[in-house]
Each structure stands twice: as structure tokens, then as C-alpha cells.
Amino acid sequence: MERLQKVIASYGYISRRKAEELIRKQKVMVNGKIITELGTKVSPSDVISIDGVIINKDVKHEYYILNKPRSVISSVTDEAGRITVVDLIDTEARIYPIGRLDYDTTGLIILTNDGDFANAMMHPSMNIEKTYIAKLDKVFTKEDILAIKKGITIDKRKVEVKKFKIKKRDLEKNTDIVEITIVEGRNHIIKKLFKELGINVLKLSRIAYGFLDIKNLKSGEYRPLTIKEIKKLYALAKK
């Protein structure tokens, strides 16, 4: 017997967090009975349905890495009808992105229909390094660099910068292009970090997620993750 939300996520239908939301909204039924308690446990023989649709327990898990273009939403659907990361991948599986990149942020994002894998990647204890290239509207000073190395506090929590270097400087336009590596994934965290220094991010791209990178993927291109890569990501999550 396992908790209902965990089982739903393991079938690849939606993430565990989203499953909990649907349970609260009385959208989930087990053996024809509406479930509202998050602690409800189910067995392999129970029939689970969401909005009247029975979940396919034999679903094949899929895993993709995508080089997200600008102006694409990191979501499954969008009420405004904008293109989402899911629209860019040719599959019938109910995949969804792990985490998110802002509408105007480009780069590496992972999508899957494996709830357990998604939860492992998004767990607060997850320590995978994420590397970004940012174009800034200001040339960095020595004081800025010292502040970055010391650690910037955002919402009462310090952001640990693992690596930082200036890639390109344009004194005429007063801009810097920098590479920065952090381990956390709070929303807008890179933009907030530089904002604390009075610097705006003009362009932002995630170029690496742990050992994964997008060197061989053009904007909008994707590929399946290999079994070896999936196991390696799981191993990182368990550290």
C-alpha cells in the first residue's frame, strides 16, 4: 500500500504536488469513490481515475532534454495560447517540465512523465549544479565580485555561487557577459541575485544541468535522455 499522490506520480500522469492539488479539489477517484484525504493509501489492484479518466498503469516512461527557445512557456498548457515546452516535443506521452525557465529565458530543461524521477530532481535537498550565461546591463566591479563570492541573501536565504567568471566585457555599452553556477532552483533566482547588486539581466540562458549540456542542441531541438544519463541523475539526487 502506498500513498495515492505518490502512485499517481509514478504512473507519469502528473507530478506528486499537482496530484495533491487534484485530490484536494475532489478530482481523484479510487474504485469509483471520490478521495479528499492526502493520506489515503492504495494497492496495485485499485482503479484510480482523474476527472473520470482511468490512469494507464502500464505507461512507458519517457525522458527528454530540450534547448528551450525564448518566448516559450515552461508548462504543459497555457491559457493565453502561447507555445509551451511540451508543444515542442513529438510524443503522445503526458510529459511535463522538471522545474521551469522564465518566458524570456532560454536553455536546458528536462521533461518527463516519470513522477518519481521528477520528484527526485526537484527535491529541496537536490544538489545538482546549474550553469547559466547572463548578459548584464552593467560592468562588474571588484565589490560586486566580492559580494558574489561571499554569497547573496535572497528572501532570508543565502545563494551559494559555486563558480563565477566574466566571459566578455563591452566597456562602450557598459555590459558584461558572465557565467554563473548555483545549485538551487528557486524561481527567478539568477535575476534576483543580480538585482541585489543593482544589476539587470538582459539575456539569460541555462547551458548545463549537472553533467548535461546543450552544446549539440540548437534552439528548439531536443533528444531523449539515455538510460545511463537517467541513472547518473538519480545517483546525483541520492548524494
Secondary structure as the mmCIF struct_conf table of DSSP 4:
data_model
#
loop_
_struct_conf.conf_type_id
_struct_conf.id
_struct_conf.beg_label_comp_id
_struct_conf.beg_label_asym_id
_struct_conf.beg_label_seq_id
_struct_conf.end_label_comp_id
_struct_conf.end_label_asym_id
_struct_conf.end_label_seq_id
STRN STRN1 GLU A 2 ARG A 3
HELX_RH_AL_P HELX_RH_AL_P1 LEU A 4 SER A 10
TURN_TY1_P TURN_TY1_P1 TYR A 11 GLY A 12
BEND BEND1 TYR A 13 ILE A 14
HELX_RH_AL_P HELX_RH_AL_P2 ARG A 16 ARG A 24
TURN_TY1_P TURN_TY1_P2 LYS A 25 GLN A 26
STRN STRN2 VAL A 28 VAL A 30
TURN_TY1_P TURN_TY1_P3 ASN A 31 GLY A 32
STRN STRN3 LYS A 33 ILE A 34
TURN_TY1_P TURN_TY1_P4 LEU A 38 GLY A 39
STRN STRN4 LYS A 41 VAL A 42
TURN_TY1_P TURN_TY1_P5 PRO A 44 SER A 45
STRN STRN5 ILE A 48 ILE A 50
TURN_TY1_P TURN_TY1_P6 ASP A 51 GLY A 52
STRN STRN6 VAL A 53 ILE A 54
HELX_LH_PP_P HELX_LH_PP_P1 ILE A 55 ILE A 55
TURN_TY1_P TURN_TY1_P7 LYS A 57 ASP A 58
HELX_LH_PP_P HELX_LH_PP_P2 VAL A 59 HIS A 61
STRN STRN7 TYR A 63 LYS A 68
HELX_LH_PP_P HELX_LH_PP_P3 PRO A 69 PRO A 69
TURN_TY1_P TURN_TY1_P8 ARG A 70 SER A 71
STRN STRN8 ILE A 73 ILE A 73
BEND BEND2 SER A 74 VAL A 76
TURN_TY1_P TURN_TY1_P9 GLU A 79 ALA A 80
STRN STRN9 THR A 84 THR A 84
TURN_TY1_P TURN_TY1_P10 VAL A 85 VAL A 85
HELX_RH_3T_P HELX_RH_3T_P1 VAL A 86 LEU A 88
BEND BEND3 ILE A 89 ILE A 89
BEND BEND4 GLU A 92 ALA A 93
STRN STRN10 TYR A 96 PRO A 97
BEND BEND5 ILE A 98 GLY A 99
TURN_TY1_P TURN_TY1_P11 TYR A 103 ASP A 104
STRN STRN11 THR A 106 THR A 112
BEND BEND6 ASN A 113 ASN A 113
HELX_RH_AL_P HELX_RH_AL_P3 GLY A 115 MET A 122
TURN_TY1_P TURN_TY1_P12 PRO A 124 SER A 125
STRN STRN12 LYS A 130 LEU A 136
BEND BEND7 ASP A 137 LYS A 138
HELX_LH_PP_P HELX_LH_PP_P4 VAL A 139 THR A 141
HELX_RH_AL_P HELX_RH_AL_P4 LYS A 142 LYS A 150
STRN STRN13 ILE A 152 ILE A 154
TURN_TY1_P TURN_TY1_P13 ASP A 155 LYS A 156
STRN STRN14 ARG A 157 VAL A 159
HELX_LH_PP_P HELX_LH_PP_P5 GLU A 160 GLU A 160
STRN STRN15 VAL A 161 ASP A 170
TURN_TY1_P TURN_TY1_P14 LEU A 171 ASN A 174
STRN STRN16 THR A 175 ILE A 182
BEND BEND8 VAL A 183 VAL A 183
TURN_TY1_P TURN_TY1_P15 ASN A 187 HIS A 188
HELX_RH_AL_P HELX_RH_AL_P5 ILE A 189 LYS A 195
TURN_TY1_P TURN_TY1_P16 GLU A 196 GLY A 198
STRN STRN17 VAL A 201 TYR A 209
TURN_TY1_P TURN_TY1_P17 GLY A 210 PHE A 211
STRN STRN18 LEU A 212 ASP A 213
TURN_TY1_P TURN_TY1_P18 LYS A 215 ASN A 216
TURN_TY1_P TURN_TY1_P19 SER A 219 GLY A 220
STRN STRN19 TYR A 222 PRO A 224
HELX_LH_PP_P HELX_LH_PP_P6 LEU A 225 THR A 226
HELX_RH_AL_P HELX_RH_AL_P6 ILE A 227 ALA A 237
TURN_TY1_P TURN_TY1_P20 LYS A 238 LYS A 238
#
